Amino acid sequence: MNFLELCQRTASECSASLTGPTDTTSQTGRLGQIVKWVNSAWMDIQTRHDDWNFMRSSFTLATTSGDGRYTYSDCTDTGTAVAIANFRSWLMDKFKIYQTSAGQGTETYLRPMSYTDWYWRYNTGAQTNGPPRFVSIAPDSAILLAQVPDGAYTVTGEYMKAATELSGDTDIPEMPDEYHMAIVYRAMMKYGRYNAAAEVHADGQENYVRMMKEMSRTYRPAQLIGGPLA
């Protein structure tokens, strides 16, 4: 469902007397609240966990000789083939690198390094450019390569997207289609709380909790459980 369809479904689930909305940009009154609650519900789901697989993406970065610092806007999302614009954080254990001219067959792992270690080891005194072996993240989330590249390299990795609002009628939430109703159920809870509609709130809550459990099992990294201690 797109944004408008989510709002229409929420309105129909909340009250038989609600019709529409016909768009998401010009609503007032109760329908305006429906639009607001659907958007808020989508934000709630995105921020409920920080490791949703559907908010995870991959990127490539082309380095230049003598430059060891890169922002997320310097990186290209591999799915959209455009510069990253919706960024939250890097996945530090996913950075790899290869010399562009040598090809991906020479790709190696970039070892994560704390910002403090990078600062004292590679940001103090005279430094020599060379093949990067380490990666660190600056306080402003910039990628820091060490050593500073001595040529053209290609860096690949993964990152987490930031939560974003829906803004246009045809905007579609970047989550599995089969769980779009979770947004509706969460919005029903907001409607029910605001309007003292206990049955609407209870119905929304029951189904929202169920869907969140299903989504967590399917769309979050597997949780490894250790064996018993000797």
C-alpha positions in Angstrom: 0.0 0.0 0.0 1.1 3.5 -0.7 0.7 6.5 1.8 -2.8 7.4 0.6 -4.0 3.8 0.6 -2.6 3.3 4.2 -4.5 6.4 5.3 -7.7 5.2 3.6 -7.4 1.8 5.2 -6.8 3.3 8.6 -9.8 5.5 8.3 -12.0 2.6 7.4 -10.7 0.4 10.3 -11.1 3.2 12.8 -14.7 4.3 12.1 -17.5 3.4 9.7 -18.4 7.1 9.4 -15.0 8.1 8.0 -14.6 8.3 4.3 -11.4 9.0 2.4 -9.1 10.8 2.6 -8.7 11.6 -1.1 -5.1 12.9 -0.7 -2.5 13.2 2.0 -1.6 16.9 1.6 -4.7 18.9 2.1 -6.6 17.1 4.9 -7.9 18.9 8.0 -9.8 17.8 11.1 -10.1 14.1 11.8 -8.8 13.0 8.3 -5.8 15.3 8.9 -5.2 13.5 12.1 -5.4 10.1 10.3 -2.7 11.3 7.9 -0.5 12.4 10.8 -1.0 9.2 12.8 -0.2 7.0 9.8 3.1 8.9 9.3 3.9 8.7 13.0 3.1 4.9 13.0 5.6 4.4 10.1 8.3 6.3 12.0 7.5 4.2 15.2 8.1 1.0 13.2 11.4 2.2 11.7 12.8 3.3 15.0 11.5 0.3 17.1 14.8 -1.6 16.3 18.1 -0.4 15.0 18.8 -3.5 13.0 15.9 -4.0 10.7 17.1 -5.9 7.6 14.8 -3.8 5.4 16.6 -0.6 6.5 20.0 -2.1 5.6 21.7 -1.3 2.3 25.1 -1.6 0.6 27.4 1.0 -1.0 30.5 1.6 -3.0 33.1 4.4 -2.6 35.7 5.4 -5.1 38.7 6.8 -3.3 41.2 9.4 -4.6 44.9 9.5 -4.0 45.8 11.5 -0.9 42.3 11.7 0.5 41.5 9.5 3.5 38.2 11.1 4.7 34.8 10.5 3.0 31.3 11.4 4.0 28.2 9.3 3.3 27.3 11.6 0.4 30.6 10.5 -1.3 29.3 6.9 -1.4 26.9 5.4 -3.9 24.0 3.2 -2.8 24.3 0.0 -4.9 20.6 -0.5 -5.1 19.6 3.0 -6.3 23.0 3.9 -8.0 22.8 7.4 -6.6 24.7 9.1 -3.7 23.5 8.1 -0.2 21.1 10.6 1.1 19.2 8.7 3.8 22.0 7.7 6.3 22.0 6.6 9.9 25.1 4.5 10.6 27.8 2.3 9.1 28.1 -1.5 9.7 31.8 -1.6 10.8 32.3 -5.3 10.2 31.4 -5.0 6.5 34.1 -2.8 5.0 36.1 -4.2 2.2 38.6 -2.7 -0.3 40.4 -3.4 -3.5 42.7 -1.5 -5.8 40.4 -0.4 -8.6 42.8 -1.1 -11.4 43.5 -4.6 -10.1 39.8 -5.6 -9.9 37.5 -7.0 -7.2 39.4 -10.3 -7.3 42.0 -8.6 -5.1 39.4 -7.4 -2.5 40.4 -7.6 1.2 38.8 -6.8 4.5 39.3 -3.4 6.2 40.0 -3.9 9.9 37.8 -1.6 12.1 39.8 0.8 14.3 38.5 3.1 17.1 38.5 6.8 16.4 40.9 7.3 19.4 43.4 4.8 18.0 43.1 6.4 14.5 43.6 9.9 15.9 46.8 9.1 17.7 48.2 6.6 15.2 47.2 8.1 11.8 46.4 11.7 12.6 49.5 12.7 14.4 52.8 13.7 12.9 54.0 13.0 9.4 52.1 10.2 7.6 52.9 8.2 4.5 50.2 7.4 2.0 49.8 3.7 1.2 47.2 0.9 0.7 44.5 1.3 3.4 44.3 -1.5 5.9 42.1 0.1 8.6 38.8 2.0 8.7 37.5 4.2 11.5 34.5 6.5 11.8 34.8 10.2 12.8 32.4 11.8 15.3 30.6 13.3 12.3 30.2 9.8 10.8 32.8 10.4 8.1 34.8 7.3 6.9 38.5 7.5 7.8 40.9 5.2 5.9 44.3 4.4 7.2 46.7 4.7 5.6 45.5 7.5 3.4 45.1 6.0 -0.1 48.1 6.2 -2.4 45.9 5.7 -5.5 42.4 4.8 -6.7 40.7 2.1 -4.5 37.1 0.9 -4.4 35.6 0.5 -0.9 32.4 -1.5 -0.4 30.3 -2.1 2.6 26.9 -1.8 4.2 25.0 0.9 6.2 21.8 1.5 8.0 19.2 3.9 6.6 17.7 6.7 8.7 14.0 6.7 9.4 12.1 8.8 6.9 8.5 10.1 6.7 6.1 9.5 3.9 5.3 12.7 2.1 3.4 12.1 -1.1 0.3 10.1 -1.9 2.2 7.4 -3.9 5.1 7.1 -1.4 5.5 3.4 -0.4 7.1 2.4 2.9 10.4 0.7 2.5 9.4 -2.5 4.4 8.0 -5.9 3.3 4.6 -5.5 1.6 3.0 -8.2 3.7 3.5 -6.2 6.9 2.1 -2.8 5.7 -0.9 -3.5 7.9 1.4 -3.0 10.9 1.4 0.7 10.1 -2.4 0.7 10.0 -2.7 -1.1 13.3 -0.2 1.3 15.0 -2.2 4.2 13.6 -5.4 2.7 15.0 -3.8 2.7 18.5 -3.1 6.4 18.1 -6.6 7.1 16.9 -8.1 5.0 19.8 -6.0 6.7 22.4 -6.9 10.2 21.2 -10.6 9.6 20.7 -11.1 7.3 23.8 -12.1 4.5 21.4 -11.1 1.6 23.5 -12.1 -1.1 21.1 -10.2 0.5 18.2 -7.1 0.8 20.4 -7.4 -2.8 21.6 -7.9 -4.2 18.1 -4.9 -2.2 16.8 -2.7 -3.1 19.7 -3.4 -6.9 19.5 -2.6 -7.0 15.8 0.3 -4.6 15.9 2.1 -6.6 18.7 1.5 -9.8 16.7 3.0 -8.4 13.5 6.0 -6.9 15.3 6.8 -10.3 16.7 6.6 -11.8 13.2 8.7 -9.1 11.7 11.3 -9.4 14.4 11.7 -13.1 13.7 12.0 -12.6 10.0 13.6 -9.3 9.3 16.2 -8.9 12.1 19.6 -10.6 12.2 19.5 -14.0 13.8 20.3 -13.9 17.5 23.0 -16.4 18.4 22.7 -18.1 21.7 25.7 -19.7 23.4 25.7 -23.1 24.8 25.8 -23.9 28.6 28.8 -23.0 30.5 31.0 -25.8 31.6 
